[in-house]
Amino acid sequence: MAEGRLAGGPDAEALARLSGYVHLMAENTASDTERRGCLLAKGAAELSQHDPTVAGRSAQTMTALLTLLRTEISAAQRHGDIDSTADPERLAALLLTVVRGIEAVGKAGLDPETLRNIADTALAVLPMPEGQKRLATGRSPAREN
């Protein structure tokens, strides 16, 4: 799913791709009324400490997700939608943790609106360049006059 949403493209669309991915993960979790959760997260949590193959595969997957997120963050920085002085690796780790956290707390029973609000807040705290601010939902930037 991440590769389809974070597949790269024009720098001008990078923030929209990031936002779309984070919001999609929140919506997918919100719509999982049976609270099945993510197979990777569940498998990794249960088996990683006992199975080095599972641990290795989980680490590979998380590293790949970090790379996709970092690439989009860097593109958004080049376009001027995210502060260019911010560390894209740290921001990618933050967004990955938020997405994985949304899945965990959604499975635990938090309501869909709270999951959506978490996604909005995570995007809203991404550092913006001087003179630019994001709308309250974090979904699109608006330049100050």
BAFI-3210 file (N, C-alpha, C; in Angstrom, 3 decimals, decimal comma, padded with zeros to 6 digits):
// residues 145
n [1|2|3|4|5|6|7|8|9|10|11|12|13|14|15|16|17|18|19|20|21|22|23|24|25|26|27|28|29|30|31|32|33|34|35|36|37|38|39|40|41|42|43|44|45|46|47|48|49|50|51|52|53|54|55|56|57|58|59|60|61|62|63|64|65|66|67|68|69|70|71|72|73|74|75|76|77|78|79|80|81|82|83|84|85|86|87|88|89|90|91|92|93|94|95|96|97|98|99|100|101|102|103|104|105|106|107|108|109|110|111|112|113|114|115|116|117|118|119|120|121|122|123|124|125|126|127|128|129|130|131|132|133|134|135|136|137|138|139|140|141|142|143|144|145]
n.u [000,826|001,914|003,912|002,392|001,153|003,249|004,962|006,619|007,142|006,215|007,853|006,182|003,885|004,478|003,935|001,184|001,069|002,236|000,403|-001,930|-001,248|-000,910|-003,480|-004,996|-004,140|-005,166|-007,905|-008,284|-007,741|-009,736|-011,970|-011,790|-013,695|-013,774|-011,461|-009,055|-006,461|-002,993|-001,261|001,549|002,427|001,258|002,383|005,118|005,267|004,590|006,350|008,999|010,895|011,440|012,038|014,489|014,295|011,770|012,170|014,196|012,903|010,839|012,314|013,451|011,154|010,239|012,416|012,265|009,807|010,505|012,366|010,748|009,052|010,970|011,985|009,758|009,417|011,808|011,398|009,190|010,473|012,287|010,464|009,524|007,520|007,941|010,073|013,346|015,530|014,944|015,394|015,056|015,130|014,484|011,918|010,641|010,791|009,166|006,630|006,281|006,098|003,787|001,845|002,009|001,295|-001,330|-002,547|-002,223|-003,609|-006,092|-006,813|-007,027|-009,347|-009,907|-011,960|-013,060|-012,978|-011,082|-008,813|-008,590|-008,106|-005,612|-004,015|-004,332|-003,147|-000,496|000,436|000,109|002,096|004,434|007,387|007,151|008,280|009,539|007,050|004,988|002,077|000,221|-003,062|-005,624|-006,263|-004,017|-003,819|-003,276|-000,998|-000,940|-000,043|001,174|000,189]
n.v [-001,190|001,267|001,685|002,182|004,596|006,251|006,596|008,348|011,159|014,352|016,973|018,992|017,713|016,130|016,610|016,294|013,591|012,427|013,283|012,078|009,359|009,077|009,819|007,864|005,538|006,034|006,099|003,469|002,007|003,022|002,038|-000,651|-002,469|-004,906|-004,965|-006,197|-005,464|-005,011|-007,403|-007,574|-006,027|-007,433|-009,996|-009,399|-008,413|-010,684|-012,744|-011,869|-011,790|-014,446|-015,581|-015,253|-014,865|-013,715|-011,408|-010,177|-009,774|-008,075|-005,850|-005,140|-004,375|-002,179|-000,475|-000,052|001,321|003,624|004,687|005,293|007,247|009,161|009,912|011,190|013,268|014,674|015,499|017,189|019,090|020,143|021,370|023,326|022,981|021,800|022,638|023,151|022,810|020,892|017,553|014,991|012,241|011,943|013,068|011,242|008,946|009,777|010,030|007,366|006,094|007,315|006,396|003,609|003,632|004,615|002,408|000,576|001,765|002,003|-000,659|-001,276|-000,019|002,757|005,466|006,178|008,980|010,023|008,706|009,880|012,508|012,208|011,665|014,115|015,885|014,933|015,543|018,284|019,139|018,964|020,654|023,872|026,040|029,387|031,907|030,449|028,548|025,741|024,532|023,944|021,202|020,026|019,161|020,652|023,169|026,739|029,856|032,723|036,144]
n.w [000,000|000,822|-001,109|-003,383|-002,741|-002,025|-004,200|-005,405|-007,620|-008,964|-007,172|-006,254|-005,534|-003,400|-000,621|-000,635|-001,333|000,960|002,921|001,924|002,224|005,052|005,920|004,575|005,875|008,412|007,799|006,787|009,089|010,753|009,448|009,889|011,361|012,612|013,942|013,135|012,540|011,566|009,730|009,501|011,710|013,835|013,478|013,668|016,279|017,762|016,887|016,331|018,415|018,746|016,318|014,051|011,280|010,852|012,352|010,859|008,384|009,183|010,014|007,555|006,138|007,659|007,323|004,564|004,440|005,891|004,120|001,868|003,015|003,810|001,313|000,154|001,991|001,634|-001,010|-000,628|000,883|-000,995|-002,654|-001,019|000,862|003,305|005,954|004,956|006,591|008,403|009,620|007,402|007,889|010,596|010,588|008,911|010,511|012,602|011,286|010,448|012,924|013,904|012,044|012,471|015,117|014,980|013,824|015,931|018,155|017,036|016,671|019,304|019,930|019,795|018,718|015,313|014,635|016,386|015,425|012,903|013,706|014,926|012,693|011,293|013,155|013,315|010,744|010,796|012,514|011,128|010,260|008,931|006,289|006,864|006,875|005,871|006,424|007,506|006,816|009,311|009,310|008,418|005,860|003,559|002,457|003,059|001,879|003,615|003,261]
ca.u [000,000|002,763|004,595|001,439|000,866|004,494|005,740|007,383|006,465|006,645|008,066|005,036|002,811|005,013|003,195|-000,133|001,254|002,426|-000,879|-002,841|-000,862|-001,217|-004,935|-005,481|-003,883|-006,141|-009,225|-008,310|-007,836|-011,063|-012,993|-011,571|-014,611|-013,484|-010,200|-008,089|-005,125|-002,011|-000,596|002,971|002,602|000,920|003,388|006,388|005,162|004,526|007,372|010,340|011,835|011,692|012,368|015,345|013,825|010,682|012,768|014,892|011,914|010,157|013,246|013,537|009,918|010,227|013,445|011,708|008,809|011,239|012,960|009,675|008,641|012,076|012,049|008,666|009,706|012,862|010,767|008,389|011,428|012,784|009,388|009,269|006,351|008,469|011,306|014,502|016,536|014,503|016,026|014,039|015,166|013,713|010,507|010,138|010,610|007,976|005,419|006,142|005,624|002,392|001,009|001,959|000,539|-002,743|-003,004|-002,278|-004,681|-007,347|-007,100|-007,392|-010,711|-010,174|-012,982|-012,548|-012,689|-009,802|-007,768|-008,449|-007,486|-004,192|-003,391|-004,300|-002,185|000,857|000,784|000,141|003,314|005,602|007,881|006,907|009,217|009,137|006,070|004,002|001,409|-000,668|-004,436|-005,818|-006,309|-002,713|-003,949|-002,689|-000,394|-001,430|000,999|000,735|000,407]
ca.v [000,000|002,453|001,890|002,775|005,968|007,010|006,105|009,423|011,993|015,751|017,504|019,824|016,847|015,258|016,792|015,673|012,133|012,104|013,487|011,033|008,084|009,093|009,799|006,560|004,570|006,315|005,661|002,005|001,534|003,397|001,197|-002,042|-002,628|-006,168|-004,724|-007,232|-004,887|-005,243|-008,699|-007,354|-005,575|-008,530|-011,044|-008,912|-008,343|-012,027|-013,698|-011,324|-012,150|-015,888|-016,043|-014,263|-014,596|-012,752|-010,160|-009,579|-009,324|-006,912|-004,727|-004,738|-003,687|-000,870|000,331|000,337|002,363|004,839|005,217|005,910|008,470|010,120|010,400|012,154|014,440|015,415|016,145|018,307|020,123|020,795|022,213|024,403|022,702|021,428|023,368|022,442|022,549|019,754|016,279|014,133|010,912|012,042|013,276|009,957|008,067|010,265|009,648|005,910|005,767|007,761|005,473|002,329|003,891|004,692|001,018|-000,070|002,287|001,671|-002,049|-001,273|000,457|004,192|005,752|006,654|010,415|010,209|008,258|010,934|013,660|011,892|011,867|015,558|016,515|014,545|016,313|019,699|019,482|018,985|022,043|024,633|027,139|030,723|032,574|029,505|027,781|024,697|024,619|023,238|019,750|019,534|018,536|021,420|024,408|028,029|030,882|033,989|037,312]
ca.w [000,000|000,894|-002,386|-004,310|-002,326|-001,884|-005,333|-006,018|-008,601|-008,878|-005,820|-005,893|-005,034|-002,346|000,626|-000,853|-001,250|002,374|003,585|001,459|002,831|006,494|006,061|004,138|006,945|009,466|007,317|006,753|010,469|011,248|008,831|010,301|012,491|013,295|014,647|012,781|012,613|010,507|009,843|009,761|013,093|014,741|013,332|014,201|017,739|018,332|016,472|016,118|019,476|018,704|014,972|013,398|009,920|010,982|012,825|009,728|007,393|009,766|009,957|006,139|005,776|008,312|006,658|003,266|004,692|006,246|002,892|001,089|003,697|003,734|-000,066|-000,039|002,821|000,931|-002,173|-000,106|001,282|-002,218|-003,179|-000,071|001,695|004,619|006,231|004,396|007,618|009,229|009,277|006,792|008,522|011,846|010,254|008,401|011,671|013,310|010,554|010,515|014,271|013,996|011,264|013,185|016,339|014,610|013,671|017,249|019,000|016,369|017,019|020,717|020,062|019,701|017,717|014,024|014,609|017,071|014,506|011,889|014,366|015,104|011,380|011,043|014,061|012,901|009,548|011,156|013,243|010,252|010,257|007,706|006,049|007,317|006,025|005,337|007,466|007,035|007,301|010,576|009,139|007,976|004,551|002,470|002,949|002,559|002,056|004,205|002,384]
c.u [000,868|003,434|003,668|001,170|002,098|005,469|006,587|006,553|006,956|006,782|006,857|003,887|003,243|004,242|001,805|-000,023|001,432|001,105|-001,875|-002,542|-001,248|-002,729|-005,540|-005,282|-004,870|-007,528|-009,332|-008,447|-009,218|-012,146|-012,848|-012,401|-014,404|-012,174|-009,181|-006,670|-004,255|-001,282|000,889|003,194|002,323|001,968|004,720|006,371|005,219|005,763|008,801|011,334|012,204|012,203|013,202|014,923|012,715|011,243|013,463|013,945|011,168|011,038|013,390|012,321|009,873|011,262|012,951|010,660|009,479|011,834|011,913|009,249|009,720|012,178|010,971|008,901|010,770|012,300|009,936|009,303|011,963|011,741|009,073|008,048|006,717|009,806|012,521|015,585|016,157|015,144|014,969|014,001|014,335|012,229|009,884|009,881|009,378|006,702|005,205|005,587|004,163|001,474|000,880|001,167|-000,956|-003,305|-003,175|-003,448|-006,055|-007,776|-007,545|-008,767|-010,941|-011,121|-012,373|-012,196|-011,367|-008,649|-007,521|-007,754|-005,995|-003,453|-003,258|-003,225|-000,755|001,308|000,920|001,425|004,574|006,088|007,730|007,995|008,652|008,119|005,018|003,363|000,416|-002,070|-004,595|-005,812|-004,955|-002,723|-003,365|-002,127|-001,056|-000,356|000,380|000,998|001,406]
c.v [001,251|002,731|002,508|004,237|006,854|006,633|007,184|010,157|013,412|016,210|018,303|019,017|015,976|015,394|016,169|014,154|011,694|012,188|012,394|009,692|008,039|009,034|008,464|005,509|004,783|005,829|004,135|001,426|001,831|002,481|-000,286|-002,321|-003,940|-006,099|-005,827|-006,721|-005,294|-006,557|-008,531|-006,970|-006,705|-009,637|-010,635|-008,887|-009,727|-012,875|-013,168|-011,740|-013,628|-016,380|-014,984|-013,929|-013,561|-011,397|-009,435|-009,019|-008,093|-005,676|-004,222|-003,916|-002,297|000,061|000,812|001,436|003,681|005,499|005,915|007,237|009,548|010,725|011,448|013,418|015,300|016,146|017,344|019,440|020,871|021,754|023,382|024,197|022,270|022,135|022,552|022,159|021,382|018,471|015,323|012,727|010,916|012,236|011,991|008,995|008,481|009,815|008,139|005,497|006,177|006,777|004,129|002,476|003,990|003,276|000,350|000,442|002,078|000,249|-002,155|-000,651|001,949|004,471|006,341|008,139|010,719|009,795|009,310|012,165|013,429|012,133|013,358|016,240|016,187|015,352|017,800|020,086|019,380|020,428|022,706|025,688|028,448|031,313|031,660|028,781|026,821|024,946|023,728|021,717|019,173|018,985|019,349|022,731|025,640|029,059|032,121|035,111|038,252]
c.w [000,000|-000,439|-003,421|-004,007|-002,308|-002,991|-005,985|-007,047|-008,448|-007,424|-005,339|-005,310|-003,853|-001,039|000,511|-000,790|000,194|003,129|003,204|002,097|004,310|006,707|005,611|005,231|008,100|009,053|007,272|008,148|011,034|010,685|009,174|011,550|013,245|014,069|014,405|012,886|011,444|010,747|010,152|011,215|014,079|014,687|013,930|015,715|018,383|018,059|016,417|017,186|019,465|017,361|014,254|011,969|009,940|011,418|011,670|008,694|007,903|009,686|008,525|005,727|006,393|007,676|005,300|003,429|005,057|005,004|002,032|001,706|003,598|002,330|-000,317|000,779|002,149|-000,290|-001,725|000,367|000,062|-002,782|-002,249|000,809|003,110|004,767|005,790|005,426|008,522|008,719|008,702|007,394|009,803|011,575|009,711|009,554|012,474|012,604|010,560|011,872|014,450|013,264|011,983|014,488|016,086|014,476|015,035|018,085|018,361|016,686|018,475|020,962|020,053|018,546|016,448|013,991|015,311|016,170|013,427|012,473|014,606|013,790|011,075|011,884|013,660|011,694|009,868|011,885|012,377|010,132|008,897|007,527|006,596|006,346|005,438|006,511|006,844|007,575|008,523|010,428|008,755|006,567|003,409|003,010|002,340|002,846|002,693|003,223|002,998]
res [m|a|e|g|r|l|a|g|g|p|d|a|e|a|l|a|r|l|s|g|y|v|h|l|m|a|e|n|t|a|s|d|t|e|r|r|g|c|l|l|a|k|g|a|a|e|l|s|q|h|d|p|t|v|a|g|r|s|a|q|t|m|t|a|l|l|t|l|l|r|t|e|i|s|a|a|q|r|h|g|d|i|d|s|t|a|d|p|e|r|l|a|a|l|l|l|t|v|v|r|g|i|e|a|v|g|k|a|g|l|d|p|e|t|l|r|n|i|a|d|t|a|l|a|v|l|p|m|p|e|g|q|k|r|l|a|t|g|r|s|p|a|r|e|n]
***
